[in-house]
Amino acid sequence: MDVSNNEDKKGTVEPHDAVSKISICAQNGSIISAPVIQNSTVTGNINIALNYFPGPESEVTDTSTLITEYKKSVLSNYVYITEYTSRAGEQVLLNDRYTEPLIIQKHREKKERENEMCSRGERFFSTRETNQRNQNIRLDQLFGPENDSKMVTGKAVILQGDSGSGKSITAQKIILDWASGELYAGLFDVVFHLRCKVLNGLSGEVSLQDLLNCSLAPEEIGQILKDIPQRILFIIDGFDELVLPGTEELLPPKPDIKSHSQAIVCSLLKGRMMRESFLLVTTRSTSVDKLENVLKKPQCFVEIMGFSEKGVSEYFRKFFEDEEFSSQVYEQMKIHEMLYTACFVPVICWIVCTIFKRKGKNGVATSVLTTTTSIFVDIVLTLLKHHSSLNPHDELNLLKNLGQLAESGTPKRQVLFSRNNLPKAISDLPNIPFLCKFHQQERIYIKEMFRFLDLHFQEFFTALFYMLTDKAEAKIKVRELLESVGYGRHNMQLLPVIRFLFGLSNKKVSRLIPGEHTKSTSTIIRAELEIWISKVIEKNIMDSFYMSDFILHCLYELNDRNILKKVMKLWERSGINIHWSLKEVDSHVVMYCLQYSSRIMTMEVKSNAKDLKMLHPVLCRCTNLCLDFDSISDGDVDLLTSALGRRKNVGYLTMEDGALSDESVQKILETLSGQTSVGNIRLVMRNISNASVDLTMNFLVKQLTERKFSLCIASQAENMDKSLCSEFTIERKNDSFWFTVGHSNGHQGEISGEPGLCYYQGFSKISFGLCPFSAIPMTDLLKTSQNLRSFSDMKNTEFDANVDALLSFLSHVPGLTEVDIQAEYLTDIWTSKILSYLQVNPKIPHIKFHLSNLMISDEERVCSTFSVSRKPFEEFEMHDSEEKNASLILAMDRSGSNGESVHPHRLDKPALVKLILSFPPLKGSSASYEVLFKRLYQLIQLTEQSPELDEHMDSLLLFLHSVPGLKEVKVWLNNLIESWAAGLFALFLSCSSLLHLQLKTSMSLVSDVESLDIMRDDGVRARSTEEISDDSDEDGMSPPLRDCSDEINQSDSYELDSVERVVCSDIRMWKRLSGQCRVSLKCTSSSPRTKSLFSEIELILSENSEKTSSDWKNFLKAYIQCKGISIISPTFEESVDALLLSLHSMSAVNEVRLTTDRLTENLAVKIFSMCHTAPSLHNICLQVEYSNTHSELSVCSSLNITRNTDSTDI
């Protein structure tokens, strides 16, 4: 193949079978940089010869060389940006300012926009993040699937954004990154940039080559446009500023044809010129309609939404060279919720940063006054100057009309407006920097809607509206506004408007507002506000957190010393109670307002340690203090103790972090000893030693034995081996003294240790209470607990000895009333020791023992959650004996071998899921828990299909029968089958101490909660179905069994087999004082396959039921046969006869109550027959379900037969 460049020749391609040489030639001095042959087969030798013969009149440069030169000029011209405040020669690197914005490719719904508009601060950013999760796209995804874009490939992309959202700087970033080779390298060879605002200033006729003014000559640009049109991207920035031609003029079709600049751009947009090129057009939301009508197809739409919360933080970091200063300003911004919300708009973020940068680090750290309202005024004036082309008179009218619109919506919480809501004067304006337009789809219509930049701007313009009206009208409107909030009790959404009114009434701020009557109007409004705030204090509604913060902010915004002195004196007389946090109130605000107060009743402060010095004078004047610091160091202690003083009420003193020494802790505790009262204290130390424990114990013994308090010393040392524990707490509550030793949880599972060793985390909490207080060897406990933090060997003799030491310590604590122990991993042996101790100590009324993993070997666990509790008697809850000796309750839950769900397949599901046991304290006797754990471990390995299931189930039930004093058994299964039901019936009847037996299961095939509940009623009130919830545990120890139905996916054959084995939805049994038992079976399934012919069967058994030989298995099997049939089923007769026969064979049955969906003549006859042949049966009642009492197939709604016990007559 020969590829050559020859002047004035056309390229020719001869047929493949006729030639062996192909010539591709360029015309008119142009070149071929990369020939492309499509749909062709090329064989033979290929030779590419680039032969260029320059013409006699001009030299032609290679296109790639031209592009390289163009890139150099772009890098030079686009690497810097000029800010609004830049002076001559002042520029900033683009990459030093650019922060990636949030860009989405979707049209947001009305509800989504309303939620965002009604949110503030961190909640605003959180709402946006939730709404746009997985929706944001990067710049490299704007065009085509080549970059894994989710978008439909389009030749033209509309980048819509509100005023100041970062459209122009994003356009500049795109062309700069392209020139740097970082963006679109494989997609576009050339990127050109056109600014519509600049084009409007051009006069005369020009060509596209002239408009693309750069380092290249027009003819060189023309060469690029002609050679690679399909590899060119045009960025048209600011379409909303483009003045389109007033008349339909002929659009130039070629880049070298001259016309008006607007016509050139329109031709480019419509695709009449450079049809194969790509377009990226930025515009405000107000001009999207107009752009869609002129832009070529196919189109893609994306919206730039400004910064995310992460973006705001990154912008602050980039803007300030000093990282400490950046962090300081950013944290202060987060406190100012109004400003922080507005910072999602990049231009506003820049304004805020610029203002604080000019204040400097000293200005931010001290009380140099910068109010939120003054910054909002700066924002509005900046946007008017740089994002609007109106004259001063029109600007003032715009502000008035925006205020009118805002005031019409704020009182009724309206944040979205239709075009009909807009005042006529602004409805026709093309670009309003403070309003955003979008289209809302309603049914089959598209509706044009408007909103303010955010809620705070709407509130600001509402307040500004009052300021721009004349004096008389302003007085009336402001008075109505203040009355409508009822001194802070009503219409809380208007309080931000009032705060802005205080700020706009600031004399320095009001001078910045345009208008003739602003000064006189602000004087009138200031007087009304002073009257209102005085009444708020007189009405004594300042106790609410919001109102105290709100009043402080209002006074700070107003910045009027005379009014401040009057208000603070009035407030002081009524008793100043201030609740504030640095997350909500700037410390400068508090210091400014309290500078004229001599006595403060209460201050609740959440602050940083660095603000302690500034707050010190105010804290010293407080009577009641509640302090929460992020951290306190040794260097802050003297200042803190000085602020605390003496004879104060310290509600709490806490810190999140710190590294206090023993000496510092001692200083703080000595200061607290001199207070009138002390609440919760939490001090963070370097490490906890015996000395620090002695300090806390001495504090308890000498100072606070008669006071209610809580003192916690904590350590956050990286190496916990240097600390006895992570937390040590002493507390007095309910006349008891509590001591708690805590160890940080670390990892959820095994904890790492030395290479080759696997450490398990042991005890994480040991807590106990005693009454009355007595001296105890606390250092011995701390040493023991330190040795119980972890272990590496399941047969660790040292750990075993320390378990014995712990139990020995608890045994010798006088007056022990409560025990609370938590552990992550323990073996069955250690757990058994703890259980035995707890069971044989009946004098401990409150017991909690929670174990996350009960191990039986290094690899196997009995259960993922094991808990023990004992609580005092609750009326009607259990047997009368509970009043004196509360039972010990054990709960074992195995959701998986590692705590997670296992057995996703139905056939693999374990039969036993959860077990709860309850038994009384028996001094000198306890159950063999190791045997229980081993039998449980054997059982939990089995599924319903395991042939060994019945054997191991019988083994467990046999063990339960041997447990002395067993009172209650609760079992959770995956299916309630007849073997389990029959076994539990037998256990209940043979175990005389067992008062209550309940079995629960979650059965997806039946779509009901299956449960078996049996209770012996020995003189206690029987609980009804409503009182015993199938979804709750009366002991309150363990969460209810989760529904496993979503994990079941089995074949129909298995489902049918499981349905045949399921007994019912509910079985309950009670025994009366006489020994008579009541048994109730319910099947509430509505599925035709599992619905029972008898939805409820209730039996009353005679007092000798425990000795009866009745075959409960036959009865349960017969009951199962009645499921899934109706009166027209072929097995109806056989199933009913089998059930009645099983009841007949139970000699202890005295009464039978049956509930069915319809009572037929045939069924009634069978019931009569049963009464004649069962002499022990005294009463039988057949009831039709209420919903079917009027069924045509029923002979009656109920049938009741009673035998005269004095004779054989019925």
URNOR-V382671 format. One line per field, one symbol per residue. ss: DSSP state (~ for helix, > for strand, _ for the rest). A space follows every 10 residues. Layout:
ss=???
This chain:
ss=_>>_______ _>________ __>>______ __________ ______>>__ __________ __~~~~~~~~ ~~~~~~~~_> >_________ _>>~~~~___ __>>_____~ ~~~~~~~___ ~~~~~~~~~~ ~____>__~~ ~___~~~___ _____>>>>> >_____~~~~ ~~~~~~~~~_ _________> >>>>>~~~~_ ____>>_~~~ ~______~~~ ~~~~~~~_~~ ~>>>>>>_~~ ~_________ ________>> ~~~~~~~~~~ _______>>> >>>_~~~~~~ ~~~~____>> >>>>____~~ ~~~~~~~~~_ __~~~~~~~~ ~~~~~_~~~~ ~~___~~~~~ ~~~~~~~~~~ ~~~~~_____ _~~~~~~~~~ ~~~~~~____ _~~~~~~~~~ ~~~~~~~~~~ ______>>~~ ~__~~~~___ ____>>>>>> >>__>>>>>> >>__~~~~~~ ~~~~~~~___ ~~~~~~~~~~ ~~~~_~~~__ _~~~~~~~~~ ~~~~__~~~~ _______~~~ ~~~~~~~~~~ ~~~~~~~~__ ____~~~~~~ ~~~~~~~~__ ~~~~~~~~~~ ~~~~__>>>> >_____~~~~ ~~~~_____> >>>>>>>_~~ ~~~~~~~~~~ _>>>>>>>>> >>_~~~~~~~ ~~~~____>> >>>>>>>>_> _~~~~~~~~~ ~~~___>>>> >>>>>____~ ~~~~~~~~~~ ~~~_____>> >>>>>____~ ~~____>>>> >>>__>>>>> >>________ >>_____>>> >_>>>>>>>> _______~~~ ~~~~~~~__> >_____~~~~ ~~~~~~~~~~ ~____>>>>> >>>>>>>~~~ ~~~~~~~~~_ _____>>>>> >>>>>_____ >>>_>>>>>> _________~ ~~~____>>> >>>_______ _____~~~_> _>>>>>>>>_ ________~~ ~~~~~~~~~~ __>_____~~ ~~~~~~~~~~ ~~___>>>>> >>>___>~~~ ~~~~~~~~~~ _____>>>>> >>>____>>> >>>>>_____ __________ __________ ____~~~___ _~~~~~~~~~ ~>___>>>>> >_____>>>> >>________ _>_>>>>>>> >___~~~___ _~~~~~~~~~ ~_>_______ _~~~~~~~~~ ~~~~____>> >>>>>>____ ~~~~~~~~~~ ~~~_____>> >>>>_~~~__ _______>>> >>________
